[in-house]
Amino acid sequence: MNLAAEKAREVVNQVNQVILGKEKETEEVFLAFLANGHVLLEDVPGVGKTTLASAFSRTMALDCRRVQFTPDVMPSDLTGFSVYKREEERFAYQQGSVFCNLLLADEINRTSPKTQSALLEVMEEGRVTVEGVTREVPCPFLVIATQNPIGSAGTQRLPEAQMDRFMITVTLGYPDFKHELSMAMAVGERNRLDSVRPVIGRDEFVSMQKQIHQIYIKENVYQYITQLVTATRSHPYLDYGASPRATIALVKMARAAAWFHGSSYVVPQEVERQFAYVISHRIVLNASARMEGIRREEIVDEIVRKVRKPRMGEWGA
C-alpha cells in the first residue's frame, strides 16, 4: 500500500471540502502539480479560483501569493528589482511575486504581453535574471493562471506559444444547484478555508513528484500517446495541432494519474482521460470549423474515438 498516494488523495479531499462539487477538476489540478506542471483556469469570475489556490496552499503547507494582473503590472513586479539604499550606499535586490511555491496569476489575459512573457519565462526556466544576476525560485514552483473568457472587457488572447507552456487547462464552471444551495446556507458561518488542515509539507510533496518517474509505461502505450497527439496535426478542422511539448505533458499526466490511483504502470484509459485536459488549449480551430460551429471538445472526442487503443493484456507491467 502506497502511503504517499493515500496522503495525496487526502490533499484533494481537503480541497473538496472547500470547492464543492468539482472533485474531478481539483484532482486534475493536483495531478498537474505532481507532474511539475502549471495550470490554466479558463473561467468567468467568481467561481472559486482564488479559493482553490488558497486551499491547496494550506493543505500542502506552501507559500502562496496572488497577483491581480492589470495593464499597469510590470515584469519587475514579478521578477524583482533593485532599490538604492542611501544609508548603505548600495543597491539591494527586492524579490518579486514569483518567489513563492504557489503563484495565483489572476486574469493573466488583462496584462501586457511583456508581463505575460516574464511570467511564462519563469514558469519554463524556474529562475529569474535581474541586472545580470540569476536567482532560482523556490522548489516547488507552481502556477495557477486564470484567464477570463475572450471578449470580456479589457481582455486579450494569450499567444498560442504561451498557452503551450501550461500543462493542462481546467474549467471549474458554475456549481450545480445542490452545491450552490449549500454555499448559500453556509453564509455567515466561519470561513470554509478554516476547515482545511495541512496534510503534507513541501519536502514531502517534492518527494511525491520524484516518485512519478518510477511509473512504468509500455512501448505500445507510448505509441498510443504519440498517435493521439500527432493526430491533431492533420485534422481537417485545425489550423495546426499540438507540439511535442504536448506529448511530454501527456506522458507526465498519465504517470501522475497512475501513481495517484495506486497503480505502478499506465493504462490506455488513463491516457484517454488526460488527453482533453492536455490538448484542448493547444489546438487552434480553422475558419471552416468556426463557420460550422465545431467546438474543440468535439474534435478531441473524435480523435480519441478514431485512434486505436491498445487492448487488454497489451499494456501491463
SVG drawing of the C-alpha trace seen along z (x, -y; Angstrom):
<svg xmlns="http://www.w3.org/2000/svg" viewBox="-30 -58 58 68">
<polyline fill="none" stroke="black" stroke-width="0.4" points="0.0,0.0 1.4,-3.4 1.1,-5.7 2.3,-8.7 -0.5,-8.2 -3.0,-7.9 -1.8,-11.3 -2.0,-12.7 -5.7,-11.7 -6.3,-13.2 -4.9,-16.5 -7.6,-16.5 -10.2,-15.5 -9.3,-18.5 -9.6,-20.9 -13.0,-19.3 -14.4,-20.5 -14.0,-24.0 -14.5,-23.6 -17.9,-21.9 -19.0,-19.6 -15.7,-19.9 -14.0,-16.7 -12.6,-15.8 -11.3,-19.3 -9.5,-19.6 -7.9,-16.2 -6.7,-17.3 -5.1,-20.4 -3.3,-18.3 -2.1,-15.8 -0.6,-18.7 1.2,-19.7 2.5,-16.2 3.7,-16.3 5.5,-19.6 3.3,-21.4 1.3,-24.7 -2.4,-25.0 -4.6,-27.5 -8.1,-28.0 -10.4,-29.4 -13.5,-30.7 -15.8,-33.5 -15.0,-35.5 -16.4,-34.3 -16.4,-30.5 -13.7,-29.9 -10.4,-30.1 -8.7,-32.1 -10.2,-29.8 -8.8,-26.8 -5.3,-28.1 -5.6,-29.0 -7.0,-25.6 -4.1,-23.8 -1.5,-26.0 -2.9,-25.4 -3.2,-21.6 0.3,-21.3 2.0,-24.0 3.0,-26.0 3.9,-29.7 1.2,-31.2 1.0,-34.6 -1.6,-36.2 -1.1,-38.8 -4.1,-40.6 -3.0,-41.2 -3.9,-44.6 -2.4,-46.6 -0.1,-48.5 1.6,-45.4 5.2,-45.4 7.6,-42.5 9.7,-43.8 6.7,-43.3 7.1,-39.6 10.8,-39.1 12.0,-41.7 14.1,-44.9 16.9,-46.8 16.4,-49.7 19.2,-52.1 19.8,-52.2 21.3,-55.6 22.4,-54.7 24.4,-51.7 25.3,-53.4 24.4,-50.3 21.6,-48.8 19.7,-46.0 17.6,-43.4 13.9,-43.2 12.2,-39.9 9.2,-39.9 6.0,-38.0 7.3,-34.8 9.4,-33.9 6.9,-31.6 5.7,-28.0 2.3,-28.6 1.5,-31.7 -2.0,-32.6 -1.7,-34.7 -5.3,-36.1 -6.7,-37.3 -3.4,-36.9 -5.0,-38.0 -5.6,-41.5 -2.0,-42.5 0.6,-43.4 2.3,-40.8 5.7,-41.9 4.5,-41.0 2.9,-37.8 6.2,-36.8 8.1,-37.5 5.8,-35.1 5.9,-32.4 9.7,-32.6 9.9,-31.9 7.4,-29.1 9.6,-27.4 13.1,-28.0 12.4,-28.1 14.6,-31.2 14.8,-34.9 17.6,-37.1 17.7,-40.7 20.5,-43.0 22.7,-40.1 22.2,-38.1 20.3,-34.8 18.2,-33.6 16.4,-30.3 12.7,-30.5 11.7,-28.2 11.0,-24.5 8.3,-23.5 7.2,-26.4 3.7,-26.0 1.4,-28.5 -2.3,-28.6 -3.1,-31.2 -6.7,-32.3 -8.0,-33.6 -11.3,-35.3 -13.4,-34.4 -12.1,-36.1 -14.4,-39.1 -14.7,-40.2 -13.8,-43.9 -10.1,-44.5 -9.0,-41.0 -6.6,-39.9 -5.9,-36.3 -2.7,-34.7 -0.5,-33.8 -0.5,-30.1 3.2,-29.7 2.4,-30.9 -0.6,-28.7 1.6,-25.8 3.6,-26.4 0.6,-25.3 0.4,-21.6 -3.4,-21.5 -6.4,-23.7 -9.3,-23.2 -12.7,-24.9 -14.4,-24.9 -17.7,-26.3 -20.7,-27.1 -21.7,-24.7 -24.8,-22.7 -27.9,-23.7 -27.3,-21.4 -23.8,-22.7 -24.6,-26.3 -27.5,-25.9 -25.0,-24.6 -22.8,-27.6 -25.8,-29.9 -26.8,-28.2 -23.3,-28.4 -23.1,-32.2 -22.3,-33.8 -20.6,-30.8 -16.8,-30.6 -14.6,-30.8 -14.7,-27.4 -10.9,-27.7 -10.6,-27.4 -11.6,-23.7 -8.7,-22.8 -6.0,-21.1 -2.3,-20.6 -1.7,-17.0 1.8,-17.2 4.7,-19.6 6.8,-20.9 9.6,-18.3 7.0,-15.5 5.4,-16.9 8.7,-17.2 9.3,-13.5 5.9,-12.6 6.9,-14.4 10.0,-12.3 8.1,-9.1 6.0,-9.8 9.1,-9.0 9.1,-5.4 5.7,-4.6 6.2,-2.1 4.8,-2.8 4.9,0.0 6.1,-0.9 2.7,-0.5 1.2,-2.9 3.9,-5.4 2.9,-4.8 -0.8,-5.4 0.2,-8.7 2.2,-9.8 -0.5,-8.8 -3.1,-10.9 -1.0,-14.0 0.1,-13.7 -3.5,-13.1 -4.2,-16.8 -1.7,-17.9 -3.6,-16.5 -7.2,-17.1 -9.2,-19.0 -10.7,-21.4 -7.5,-22.6 -5.1,-25.2 -2.3,-23.4 -2.1,-20.8 -0.2,-20.2 3.6,-20.4 5.9,-17.7 5.6,-19.5 2.0,-18.2 3.4,-14.6 5.7,-15.1 2.9,-16.7 0.6,-13.7 3.2,-11.2 3.7,-13.1 0.0,-13.5 -0.7,-9.8 2.1,-8.8 0.8,-11.2 -2.7,-9.8 -1.5,-6.2 0.6,-6.9 -2.3,-8.9 -4.7,-6.0 -2.2,-3.4 -1.0,-1.8 2.6,-1.0 2.0,-1.4 0.0,-3.5 -3.1,-2.0 -4.5,-3.5 -7.7,-4.5 -5.7,-6.9 -4.1,-8.4 -7.5,-8.8 -8.9,-10.6 -6.0,-13.1 -5.9,-13.8 -8.6,-16.5 -7.0,-18.4 -3.6,-18.4 -4.7,-19.1 -7.7,-21.5 -5.7,-24.7 -3.0,-23.7 -5.2,-23.3 -6.5,-26.1 -9.7,-25.8 -9.6,-26.9 -12.1,-29.0 -14.1,-26.0 -14.6,-24.8 -15.6,-28.3 -18.1,-28.6 -19.7,-25.2 -19.7,-25.8 -17.4,-22.9 -16.0,-23.0 -12.6,-21.9 -14.2,-19.3 -15.8,-17.6 -12.5,-17.3 -10.8,-15.9 -13.5,-13.3 -13.3,-12.4 -9.5,-11.8 -9.9,-9.6 -12.6,-7.5 -10.5,-7.1 -7.0,-6.3 -6.7,-2.6 -6.3,-2.0 -4.1,0.9 -6.2,3.9 -6.4,5.5 -3.2,7.5 -1.1,5.4 -0.1,2.8 0.7,4.4 3.9,4.0"/>
</svg>
